[in-house]
Amino acid sequence: MENVNDIPKIDFDKCTGCMACAMTCPGLAIFLLKSAGDLGYITLPYEFLPLPNVGQQVTALDREGTVLGRAKVTHVLPAKRNDGTALVTVEVPDEWLLQTRTIRVGEF
């Protein structure tokens, strides 16, 4: 049996992009990145309520909780069942793509 603390492994030959892995990962360790020129898009597991709304401005934070700056919510995928996790996609400057690990909704 694999250790739950092992780094997630994805078989990209079988990946369909459904994001089910990110929604069900018990360690919230899977996120998706997309670079699009000057902007980047990161899809993060998000376990707080209420969920942010598409178009809403949020604060992007790095893994230590340091504020990177404002980000725009571009997509929200609610959890499919009670044991799943919602996914939130935010648009950030491309240079933040590898640093952003969570968002804070509310006051800036």
C-alpha distances in whole Angstrom, upper triangle without the diagonal:
4,7,9,12,11,14,14,14,17,18,22,23,21,22,25,26,25,23,21,18,20,21,18,16,15,16,19,19,20,23,26,29,32,35,38,41,42,39,36,34,30,28,27,25,27,27,31,34,36,34,37,39,39,42,42,42,39,38,36,34,32,29,31,33,36,38,38,41,41,39,40,37,37,35,33,30,30,27,26,25,25,22,22,24,27,27,31,32,35,37,38,39,38,38,35,33,30,31,31,28,30,33,35,38,41,44,44
4,6,8,7,10,10,11,14,16,19,21,20,20,23,23,23,21,19,16,18,19,16,14,13,14,17,15,16,20,22,25,29,31,35,37,38,36,32,30,27,25,24,22,25,25,28,31,34,32,34,36,37,39,39,39,36,35,32,30,28,25,28,30,33,35,35,37,38,36,36,34,34,32,31,28,28,25,25,25,24,21,21,22,25,25,28,29,31,34,34,36,34,34,32,29,27,28,28,25,26,30,32,35,38,41,41
4,5,5,9,10,12,15,18,21,23,22,22,25,24,24,21,20,16,17,19,16,13,12,11,15,14,16,19,22,25,28,31,35,37,38,35,32,30,26,25,22,21,23,23,27,30,32,31,33,35,36,38,37,37,34,33,30,28,26,23,25,27,30,32,32,35,36,34,35,33,34,32,30,28,28,25,25,25,24,20,20,21,24,24,27,28,30,33,33,35,33,32,30,28,25,26,26,23,24,28,30,33,36,38,38
4,6,8,9,12,14,17,20,23,21,21,23,22,22,19,17,14,14,15,13,10,8,8,11,11,13,17,20,23,26,29,32,35,35,33,29,27,23,21,19,17,20,19,23,26,28,27,29,32,32,35,34,34,31,30,27,25,23,20,22,24,27,29,30,32,33,31,32,30,31,28,27,24,24,21,22,21,21,17,17,17,20,21,23,25,27,30,30,32,31,30,28,26,23,24,23,20,21,24,27,29,33,35,35
4,7,9,12,15,18,21,24,23,22,24,23,23,20,19,15,15,17,15,11,10,8,11,10,12,16,19,22,25,28,31,34,34,31,28,26,22,21,19,17,20,20,23,26,29,27,29,32,32,34,33,33,30,28,25,23,21,17,19,22,25,27,27,30,31,30,31,29,30,28,27,25,25,23,24,24,23,19,19,18,21,21,23,25,26,29,29,30,29,28,26,24,21,21,21,18,20,23,26,28,32,34,33
4,6,9,12,15,18,21,20,19,23,22,22,19,18,15,15,17,15,12,12,10,12,10,12,15,18,20,24,26,30,32,33,30,27,25,22,21,19,18,21,22,25,29,31,29,30,33,33,35,34,34,31,29,26,24,22,18,21,23,26,28,28,31,32,30,31,30,30,29,27,26,26,24,25,25,25,21,20,20,22,22,24,25,27,29,28,30,28,27,25,23,20,21,21,19,21,24,27,30,33,35,35
4,6,10,13,15,18,18,17,20,19,20,17,17,13,13,16,15,11,12,10,11,8,9,12,15,17,20,22,26,28,29,27,23,22,19,18,16,16,19,21,24,27,29,27,28,31,30,32,32,31,28,27,24,22,19,16,19,22,24,26,25,28,29,27,29,27,27,26,25,24,25,23,24,24,25,21,19,19,21,20,22,22,24,25,25,26,24,24,22,19,17,18,18,16,19,22,25,28,32,33,33
4,7,10,12,15,15,13,16,16,16,13,13,9,10,13,12,9,11,10,10,7,7,11,13,15,18,21,25,27,28,26,22,20,17,16,15,14,18,19,23,26,28,26,27,29,28,30,30,30,27,27,23,22,20,18,21,23,25,27,26,28,29,26,27,25,25,24,23,21,22,20,21,22,22,19,17,16,18,17,20,20,22,24,24,26,24,24,22,19,17,19,18,16,18,22,25,27,31,33,33
4,7,9,12,12,11,15,14,16,14,14,10,12,15,14,11,14,13,14,11,10,12,13,16,18,21,24,27,28,26,23,21,18,17,17,17,21,22,26,29,31,28,29,31,30,32,32,32,30,29,26,25,23,21,24,26,28,29,28,30,31,28,29,27,26,25,24,22,24,22,22,23,24,21,19,19,21,19,21,21,24,25,26,27,25,25,24,20,18,20,21,19,21,24,28,30,34,36,35
4,6,9,8,7,11,11,13,11,12,9,11,14,13,12,15,15,14,12,10,12,12,14,16,19,22,25,27,25,21,19,17,16,16,17,20,22,26,29,30,27,28,29,28,30,31,31,29,29,26,25,23,22,26,27,29,30,28,30,30,27,28,26,24,23,22,20,22,21,21,22,24,21,19,18,20,18,20,20,22,24,25,26,24,25,23,20,18,21,21,19,21,24,28,30,34,36,35
4,5,6,6,10,11,13,13,13,11,14,17,16,15,18,18,18,16,13,15,14,16,18,21,23,26,28,27,23,22,20,19,20,20,24,26,29,32,33,30,31,32,30,32,33,34,32,32,29,29,27,26,29,31,32,33,31,33,33,30,30,28,26,25,25,23,24,23,23,24,26,24,21,21,22,21,23,22,25,26,27,28,26,27,26,22,21,24,24,23,25,28,31,33,37,39,38
4,5,5,8,9,12,12,14,12,14,17,17,17,20,20,19,17,14,14,13,14,15,18,20,23,26,24,21,19,18,17,19,20,23,26,29,32,32,29,30,30,28,30,32,32,31,31,28,28,26,26,29,30,32,32,30,32,31,28,28,26,24,23,23,21,24,23,23,25,27,25,22,22,22,20,22,20,23,24,25,26,23,25,24,20,20,23,23,22,24,27,31,32,36,38,37
4,6,9,11,13,15,16,15,17,20,20,19,23,23,22,20,17,18,16,18,18,21,23,26,28,27,24,22,21,20,22,23,27,29,32,34,35,32,32,33,31,33,34,35,34,34,31,32,30,29,33,34,36,36,34,35,35,31,31,29,27,25,26,24,26,25,25,27,29,27,24,24,25,23,25,23,26,27,28,29,26,28,28,24,23,27,27,26,28,30,34,35,39,42,41
4,6,9,11,12,13,12,15,17,17,17,21,22,21,19,16,17,16,18,19,22,24,27,30,27,24,22,21,20,21,21,25,27,30,32,33,30,31,31,29,32,33,34,33,34,31,31,30,29,33,34,36,36,34,35,34,31,30,28,26,24,24,22,24,22,21,23,26,24,21,22,22,21,23,22,25,27,28,30,27,29,29,25,24,27,27,26,27,30,33,34,38,41,40
4,6,8,9,10,10,12,14,15,15,19,20,18,17,13,14,12,15,15,19,21,24,26,24,21,19,17,16,18,18,22,24,27,29,30,26,27,27,26,28,30,30,29,30,27,28,27,26,30,31,32,32,31,32,31,27,27,24,22,20,20,18,20,19,19,21,24,22,19,19,19,17,19,19,22,23,25,26,24,26,25,21,21,24,23,22,24,26,29,31,34,37,36
4,6,8,10,11,13,14,15,16,20,21,19,19,15,15,13,15,15,19,20,24,26,24,21,18,17,16,18,18,21,24,27,28,28,25,26,26,24,26,28,29,29,30,27,28,28,28,32,32,33,33,31,32,30,27,25,23,21,18,19,16,19,18,17,20,23,22,19,19,18,16,18,18,21,22,24,26,24,27,26,22,23,25,24,23,24,26,29,30,33,36,36
4,5,8,9,10,12,14,15,19,19,17,16,13,12,10,12,12,16,17,21,23,20,17,15,14,12,14,15,18,21,24,25,25,22,22,22,20,23,24,26,25,26,24,25,25,25,28,28,30,29,27,28,27,23,22,19,17,15,15,13,16,16,16,19,22,20,17,16,15,13,15,14,17,18,21,23,21,24,22,19,20,22,21,20,21,22,26,26,30,33,32
4,6,8,9,10,12,13,17,18,16,16,13,12,11,14,15,19,20,24,25,22,19,16,15,12,14,14,17,19,22,23,23,20,21,21,19,22,24,25,25,26,24,25,25,25,29,28,30,30,28,29,27,23,22,19,17,14,14,11,13,13,12,15,18,17,14,14,13,11,14,14,17,19,22,25,23,26,24,21,21,24,22,20,21,22,25,25,29,32,32
4,5,5,6,9,10,14,15,12,12,9,9,8,12,14,17,19,23,24,21,18,14,12,9,10,10,13,15,19,20,21,18,19,19,18,21,22,23,22,23,21,22,22,21,25,25,27,26,25,26,25,21,20,17,16,13,12,10,12,11,11,14,16,15,11,11,10,9,11,12,15,18,20,23,21,24,22,18,19,20,18,17,17,19,22,22,26,29,29
4,5,5,6,8,12,14,12,13,10,11,12,15,17,21,23,27,28,25,21,18,16,12,12,11,14,15,18,20,21,18,20,21,20,24,24,26,24,25,23,24,24,23,26,26,29,28,28,28,27,24,23,20,19,15,14,11,12,10,9,11,14,12,9,10,10,10,13,15,18,21,23,26,25,27,25,21,21,23,21,19,19,20,23,24,28,31,31
4,5,5,6,10,11,10,10,7,9,10,14,17,20,23,26,28,24,21,18,15,12,12,10,14,15,19,21,22,20,21,23,22,25,25,26,24,25,23,23,22,21,24,24,27,27,27,28,27,24,24,21,20,17,16,13,14,12,12,14,15,13,10,10,12,11,14,15,19,21,23,25,24,25,23,20,19,21,19,17,18,20,23,24,28,31,31
4,6,5,9,9,7,8,5,6,8,12,15,19,21,24,25,22,18,15,12,9,8,7,10,12,16,18,19,17,18,20,19,22,22,23,21,21,19,19,19,17,21,21,23,24,23,24,23,20,20,17,17,15,13,11,12,11,12,14,15,12,9,8,9,8,11,12,15,18,20,22,21,23,20,17,17,18,16,13,14,16,19,20,24,27,27
4,6,9,10,8,10,8,9,11,15,18,21,24,27,27,24,21,17,14,11,9,7,9,10,14,16,17,15,17,18,18,22,21,23,21,22,20,20,20,19,23,22,25,25,25,25,24,21,21,18,17,14,12,9,9,7,8,10,11,9,5,5,6,7,11,13,16,19,21,24,24,25,23,20,20,21,18,15,15,17,19,20,23,27,27
4,6,9,8,10,9,11,14,18,20,24,27,30,31,27,24,20,17,14,12,9,12,12,15,18,19,17,20,22,22,25,25,26,24,24,23,22,22,20,24,23,26,27,27,28,27,25,24,21,21,18,16,13,12,9,10,10,11,8,5,6,9,10,14,16,20,23,24,28,27,28,25,22,22,22,20,17,17,19,21,22,26,29,30
4,6,5,7,7,10,13,16,20,23,26,29,30,26,23,20,16,14,11,9,12,12,16,19,21,19,21,23,23,26,26,26,24,24,21,21,20,18,21,21,24,25,25,27,27,24,24,22,22,19,17,15,15,12,13,13,14,10,8,8,11,12,15,17,20,23,24,26,25,26,23,21,20,20,18,15,16,18,21,22,26,29,29
4,6,8,10,13,16,19,23,26,29,32,32,29,25,22,19,16,13,10,12,12,15,18,21,19,22,24,25,28,27,27,24,24,22,21,20,18,20,21,24,25,26,28,28,25,26,23,24,22,19,17,16,13,15,14,13,9,9,9,13,14,17,19,22,25,26,28,28,28,25,23,21,21,20,16,16,19,21,23,26,29,29
4,5,8,11,15,18,21,24,28,30,30,27,24,21,17,15,12,10,12,12,15,19,21,20,22,24,25,27,26,26,23,22,20,18,17,14,17,18,21,23,23,25,26,24,25,23,24,22,20,18,18,15,17,17,16,13,12,11,14,14,16,18,20,23,24,26,25,25,22,20,19,18,17,13,14,17,19,21,25,27,27
4,6,8,12,15,18,21,24,27,27,24,20,18,14,11,8,6,9,9,13,16,18,16,18,21,21,24,23,23,20,19,17,16,15,13,16,16,19,20,20,22,22,20,21,19,20,18,16,15,15,13,16,16,15,12,10,8,11,10,13,14,17,20,20,23,22,22,19,17,16,16,14,10,11,14,16,18,22,24,25
4,7,10,13,17,19,23,25,25,23,19,17,13,11,9,8,11,13,16,20,21,19,20,23,23,25,24,24,21,20,17,16,14,12,15,16,19,20,20,22,23,21,22,20,21,19,18,17,18,16,18,19,19,16,14,12,13,12,14,15,17,19,20,22,21,21,18,15,14,14,13,10,11,15,18,20,24,26,26
4,7,10,14,17,20,23,23,20,17,14,11,9,8,8,11,14,17,20,21,19,20,22,21,23,23,23,20,20,17,16,15,14,17,18,20,21,20,22,22,20,20,18,18,17,16,15,16,15,17,18,19,16,13,11,12,10,12,13,15,17,18,20,19,20,17,14,13,14,13,10,12,15,18,21,24,27,26
4,7,10,13,17,19,20,17,13,10,7,6,5,7,10,14,16,19,20,17,17,19,18,20,20,20,18,17,14,14,13,13,17,17,19,19,18,19,19,16,17,15,15,14,14,13,15,15,17,19,20,18,14,12,12,9,10,10,12,14,14,17,16,17,14,11,11,12,10,9,10,13,16,18,22,24,24
4,7,10,13,16,17,14,11,8,6,5,7,10,13,16,19,21,22,18,18,19,18,19,20,20,18,18,15,16,15,15,19,19,20,20,18,19,19,16,16,14,14,13,13,13,16,16,18,21,22,20,17,14,13,10,10,9,11,12,13,15,14,15,14,10,10,13,11,11,12,14,18,20,23,26,25
4,7,10,13,14,11,7,6,5,7,9,12,15,19,21,23,24,20,19,20,18,19,19,19,18,17,14,15,14,15,19,19,20,19,17,18,17,14,15,14,13,13,15,16,19,19,21,24,25,24,20,18,16,13,12,9,10,10,11,12,10,12,11,7,8,11,10,11,13,15,18,20,24,25,24
4,6,10,11,9,6,5,6,9,12,15,18,22,23,25,25,22,20,20,18,18,19,19,19,19,16,17,17,19,22,22,22,21,18,18,18,15,15,14,13,13,16,17,20,21,23,26,28,26,23,20,18,15,13,10,10,10,10,11,9,12,12,8,10,13,12,14,16,17,20,22,25,27,25
4,6,8,6,4,6,9,12,15,18,21,24,26,28,28,24,22,22,19,19,20,19,19,19,16,18,17,19,23,22,22,20,17,18,17,15,15,16,14,16,18,20,23,25,27,30,31,30,26,24,22,18,16,13,12,10,10,9,6,9,10,8,10,13,13,15,17,18,22,23,26,27,25
4,6,5,6,8,11,14,17,21,23,26,28,29,29,25,23,22,19,18,20,19,20,20,18,20,20,22,25,25,24,22,19,19,18,15,15,16,14,16,19,21,24,26,28,31,33,32,28,26,23,20,18,14,13,10,10,10,8,11,12,11,13,16,16,18,20,20,23,24,26,28,25
4,5,7,11,14,17,20,24,25,29,30,32,31,28,25,24,21,20,22,21,21,21,19,21,21,24,26,26,24,22,19,19,18,16,16,18,16,19,22,24,28,30,32,35,37,35,32,29,27,23,21,17,15,12,11,9,7,10,13,11,14,17,17,20,22,22,25,26,28,29,26
4,7,10,14,17,20,23,25,28,29,30,30,26,24,23,20,19,20,18,19,18,16,19,19,22,24,23,22,20,16,15,15,13,14,17,16,19,22,24,28,30,32,35,37,36,32,29,26,23,20,16,14,10,9,6,5,8,10,10,14,15,15,19,20,20,22,23,25,26,23
4,7,10,14,16,20,21,25,25,27,26,23,20,20,17,15,17,15,16,16,14,16,17,20,22,21,20,18,14,14,13,10,11,13,12,15,18,21,24,26,28,31,33,32,28,25,23,19,16,13,10,7,6,5,5,8,9,8,12,13,13,16,17,17,19,20,22,23,21
4,7,10,13,17,18,22,23,25,24,21,19,19,16,15,16,15,15,15,12,15,15,17,20,19,19,17,14,14,13,10,11,12,11,13,16,18,21,23,26,28,30,29,25,22,20,16,14,10,8,6,5,6,4,8,8,6,9,11,10,13,14,15,18,19,22,23,21
4,7,10,13,15,19,20,22,21,18,16,16,13,13,15,14,14,14,12,14,15,17,20,19,19,17,14,14,13,10,10,9,8,10,13,14,18,20,22,25,26,25,22,19,16,12,10,6,6,5,6,9,8,11,10,7,10,12,10,12,13,13,16,17,20,22,20
4,6,10,12,16,17,19,19,16,15,16,14,15,15,14,13,13,10,12,12,14,17,16,17,16,14,14,13,10,11,10,10,10,12,13,16,17,20,22,23,22,19,15,14,10,8,5,6,7,8,10,10,12,10,7,9,10,8,9,10,11,14,16,19,21,20
4,7,9,13,15,17,17,14,13,14,13,15,15,15,14,14,12,13,14,15,18,17,19,18,16,17,15,12,12,10,9,8,9,10,12,13,16,19,20,19,15,12,10,6,5,4,7,9,11,14,14,16,13,10,12,13,10,9,9,11,14,15,19,21,21
4,6,10,12,15,15,12,12,14,14,16,15,15,13,13,11,12,12,12,16,15,17,16,15,16,15,13,13,11,12,10,10,10,12,12,15,17,18,16,13,10,8,5,5,6,8,11,13,16,16,17,14,11,12,12,9,7,7,9,12,13,17,20,19
4,7,10,12,14,11,12,15,15,18,17,17,15,15,13,14,14,13,17,16,18,18,18,19,18,15,16,13,14,12,10,10,10,10,13,14,14,13,10,6,6,5,6,9,11,15,16,19,19,20,17,15,15,15,12,9,8,10,13,14,18,20,21
4,6,9,10,8,10,13,14,16,15,15,13,13,13,13,14,14,17,15,18,17,18,18,17,15,15,12,14,12,10,10,9,9,13,14,13,13,10,6,5,6,6,10,12,15,17,20,21,22,18,17,17,16,13,10,8,8,10,11,14,18,18
4,7,9,8,11,14,16,19,17,18,15,16,15,15,17,16,18,16,19,19,20,21,20,18,18,15,17,15,12,12,10,9,13,13,11,11,9,6,6,8,10,13,15,19,20,24,24,25,22,20,21,19,16,13,10,11,11,12,15,18,20
4,6,7,9,13,15,18,15,16,13,14,15,15,17,17,18,16,19,18,20,20,18,17,17,15,17,16,12,13,11,11,15,15,13,13,12,9,9,11,11,14,15,19,20,24,25,26,22,22,22,21,17,15,11,10,10,9,12,15,17
3,5,8,11,15,17,15,16,14,16,17,18,20,20,22,19,22,21,22,21,20,18,18,15,17,16,12,13,11,11,15,15,13,14,14,11,10,12,12,16,17,20,22,26,27,28,25,24,25,24,20,18,14,13,11,10,12,15,18
4,6,9,13,15,13,14,13,15,17,18,21,22,23,20,22,21,22,21,19,17,16,14,16,14,11,13,11,12,15,16,15,16,15,13,11,13,12,15,16,19,21,25,27,28,25,24,26,24,20,19,15,13,12,9,11,15,17
4,7,10,12,10,12,11,14,15,17,20,20,22,19,21,20,20,19,17,15,13,10,12,11,8,9,8,10,14,15,15,16,14,11,8,9,8,12,13,16,18,22,24,25,22,21,23,22,18,16,13,11,11,9,11,15,17
4,7,9,7,9,8,11,13,15,18,20,22,19,20,18,18,16,14,12,10,7,10,9,7,10,10,13,16,18,18,19,17,14,11,10,8,10,10,13,16,19,21,23,20,19,22,20,17,16,13,10,9,7,9,13,14
4,6,5,9,10,13,15,18,21,23,25,22,23,20,20,18,15,12,10,7,8,8,7,10,11,15,17,19,20,21,19,16,12,12,9,11,11,13,16,20,22,24,21,21,23,22,19,18,16,13,13,10,12,15,16
4,6,9,10,14,15,18,21,23,25,23,23,21,20,18,14,11,8,5,5,6,7,10,12,16,18,21,22,23,20,17,13,12,9,9,9,11,14,17,19,22,20,19,22,22,18,18,16,14,14,12,14,17,17
4,7,9,13,14,18,21,23,25,22,23,19,18,16,12,10,6,5,6,8,10,14,16,19,22,24,26,26,23,20,17,15,11,11,9,10,13,16,18,21,19,18,22,21,18,19,17,14,14,12,13,16,16
4,6,10,12,16,19,22,23,20,20,17,16,14,10,8,6,5,8,10,11,14,16,19,22,24,25,26,23,20,16,15,11,11,9,11,13,16,19,21,18,18,21,20,17,18,15,12,11,9,10,12,12
4,7,10,13,16,19,21,17,17,14,13,10,6,6,5,6,10,12,13,17,18,21,24,26,27,27,24,21,18,16,12,12,9,10,11,14,17,18,16,17,19,18,15,16,13,10,10,8,8,10,9
4,7,10,13,16,17,14,14,11,11,8,6,5,6,7,11,13,13,16,17,20,23,25,25,25,22,19,16,14,11,11,8,10,10,13,16,17,14,15,17,15,12,13,10,6,6,5,7,8,8
4,6,10,13,14,10,10,7,7,6,5,6,9,10,14,15,16,19,20,22,25,27,26,26,24,20,18,16,13,13,10,11,10,13,15,15,12,14,15,13,10,11,9,5,5,7,8,8,7
4,7,10,11,9,9,6,5,6,6,6,9,10,13,15,16,18,20,21,25,26,26,25,23,19,17,15,12,11,9,10,8,10,13,12,9,10,12,9,6,8,6,5,7,9,11,12,10
4,7,8,5,5,5,5,7,9,10,13,14,17,18,18,20,21,22,26,27,26,25,23,19,18,16,14,14,12,13,11,13,14,13,9,11,11,8,6,6,5,6,7,11,13,13,12
4,5,5,5,7,7,10,12,12,16,16,19,20,20,22,23,23,27,28,27,26,23,20,19,17,15,15,13,14,12,13,14,12,9,10,9,5,5,5,7,9,11,14,17,17,15
4,6,7,10,10,14,16,16,19,19,21,21,21,22,23,23,26,27,26,24,22,19,19,17,16,17,16,17,15,17,17,15,12,12,10,7,7,5,7,10,12,16,19,19,18
4,6,9,11,14,16,17,20,21,24,24,24,25,26,26,29,30,28,26,25,21,22,20,19,20,18,20,18,19,19,17,14,15,13,10,10,9,10,12,13,17,19,19,17
4,6,9,11,14,15,18,18,21,22,22,23,24,24,28,28,27,26,24,20,20,19,17,18,16,18,16,18,19,17,14,15,14,11,9,9,8,9,10,13,15,15,14
4,6,9,12,14,17,19,22,23,23,25,26,27,30,31,30,29,27,23,23,21,19,19,17,18,15,16,17,15,12,14,14,10,10,10,10,11,11,14,16,15,13
4,6,9,11,14,16,19,21,21,24,25,26,30,31,30,29,27,23,22,20,18,17,15,15,13,14,16,14,11,14,14,10,9,11,10,9,9,12,13,12,9
4,7,9,13,15,18,20,21,23,25,26,30,32,31,30,27,24,22,20,17,16,13,12,9,10,12,10,7,11,12,8,8,10,10,10,11,14,15,14,11
4,7,10,13,16,18,20,23,24,26,30,32,31,31,28,24,22,20,17,15,12,11,9,9,13,12,9,12,14,11,10,12,12,10,10,12,13,12,9
4,7,10,13,16,17,20,22,24,28,30,30,30,27,23,20,18,15,13,10,9,8,9,13,13,11,13,15,13,11,13,12,9,10,10,11,11,8
4,7,9,12,14,17,19,22,25,27,27,27,24,20,18,15,11,10,6,6,5,8,11,13,10,11,14,13,10,12,11,8,10,10,12,13,11
4,6,9,11,15,17,20,23,26,26,27,23,20,17,14,10,8,5,5,7,10,13,15,13,13,16,16,13,14,13,10,11,11,12,14,13
4,6,8,11,13,16,19,22,23,23,20,17,13,11,7,6,4,6,9,13,15,17,15,14,17,17,13,14,12,10,11,10,13,15,15
4,7,10,13,17,19,22,23,24,20,17,14,11,8,6,5,7,10,14,15,18,16,15,18,18,15,16,15,13,15,14,16,19,18
4,7,10,13,15,18,20,20,17,14,11,8,6,5,7,9,13,16,17,20,18,16,19,19,16,16,15,13,15,14,17,20,20
4,6,10,12,15,16,17,14,11,7,6,5,6,9,12,15,19,20,22,20,18,20,20,17,16,14,13,14,13,16,20,20
4,7,8,12,14,14,11,9,6,5,6,8,12,15,18,22,22,25,22,20,21,22,18,17,15,15,17,16,19,23,24
4,6,9,10,12,9,7,4,6,8,11,14,18,21,25,25,27,24,22,24,24,20,18,16,16,17,16,19,23,24
4,6,7,8,5,5,4,7,10,14,17,20,23,27,27,29,26,23,24,24,21,19,17,17,18,18,21,25,26
4,7,8,6,8,8,10,13,16,20,23,26,29,30,32,29,26,27,27,24,22,20,21,22,22,25,28,30
4,6,5,8,10,13,16,19,22,26,28,32,32,34,31,29,29,29,26,23,22,22,23,23,26,29,31
4,6,8,10,14,17,20,23,27,29,33,33,35,31,29,29,29,26,23,21,22,22,22,25,28,30
4,7,10,13,17,20,23,27,28,32,32,33,30,28,27,27,25,21,20,21,22,22,25,29,30
4,7,10,13,16,20,23,25,29,28,30,27,24,24,24,22,19,17,18,20,20,24,27,28
4,7,10,13,16,20,22,25,25,26,23,21,21,21,18,15,14,15,16,17,20,24,25
4,7,10,13,17,19,23,23,25,22,20,20,20,17,15,13,13,15,14,18,21,22
4,7,10,14,16,19,20,21,18,16,17,17,14,12,11,11,14,14,18,21,21
4,7,10,13,16,17,19,16,14,16,16,12,11,9,9,11,11,15,18,18
4,7,10,13,14,16,14,12,14,14,11,11,10,10,13,13,16,19,19
4,6,10,11,14,11,10,13,13,10,11,10,9,11,12,15,17,16
4,7,9,11,10,9,13,13,10,13,12,11,14,14,17,18,16
4,6,8,6,7,10,10,8,12,12,11,14,15,17,18,15
4,5,6,7,10,11,10,14,15,14,17,18,20,20,17
4,5,5,8,10,10,14,15,16,19,21,23,23,21
4,6,7,8,10,13,15,16,19,21,23,23,20
4,6,5,6,10,12,12,15,18,20,20,17
4,6,6,9,11,13,16,18,21,22,20
4,6,8,11,14,17,20,23,24,21
4,6,9,12,15,18,20,21,18
4,6,8,11,14,17,18,16
4,7,11,14,17,18,17
4,7,10,13,15,14
4,7,10,12,11
4,7,8,9
4,7,8
4,7
4
